[in-house]
Amino acid sequence: MKIREMKKGEFFTRKPLEHPSESQVWIRGEYDRSQKKYECVRFDDANRFCYLKGETQVYTDLVF
């Protein structure tokens, strides 16, 4: 699934993991128009975030 197809607040991983740890789970945030990317925050650390392009492939099939 591409990150732009997800809804805000959904959980995902960047690698195909079925049982990820808390540090491997990300939350999709807002779209930043100035950078033309989506903000993503790590589940266990709100101060760690990244910006991903809408075409980035992410994985939502996880047990968390």
Secondary structure as GFF3:
##gff-version 3
##sequence-region A 1 64
A	DSSP	three_ten_helix	3	5	.	.	.	ID=ss1
A	DSSP	beta_strand	11	12	.	.	.	ID=ss2
A	DSSP	three_ten_helix	22	24	.	.	.	ID=ss3
A	DSSP	beta_strand	26	32	.	.	.	ID=ss4
A	DSSP	beta_strand	37	42	.	.	.	ID=ss5
A	DSSP	beta_strand	45	52	.	.	.	ID=ss6
###
